[in-house]
Amino acid sequence: MIQSPCIKVCAVDAATGLCTGCARTLDEIARWGSMSDTERAEVMRVLKERKARLSSASREPE
């Protein structure tokens, strides 16, 4: 079983719709417990890219 990427920092970034702590979507967070290992692995695969997107979004001037 693939462990959750949750780091207990739960807030949704309005610009991206991603959790600022784990970079998952609300749907992924809600479905995590019922996802297959294959689905979880796919989510885990894209998190690094999403975290980079969150980081760059937070540095953009408003």
Sequence and secondary structure as in RCSB ss.txt:
>XXXX:A:sequence
MIQSPCIKVCAVDAATGLCTGCARTLDEIARWGSMSDTERAEVMRVLKERKARLSSASREPE
>XXXX:A:secstr
       S   B TTT BBTTT  BHHHHHHGGG  HHHHHHHHHHHHHHHHHHHHHHHS  
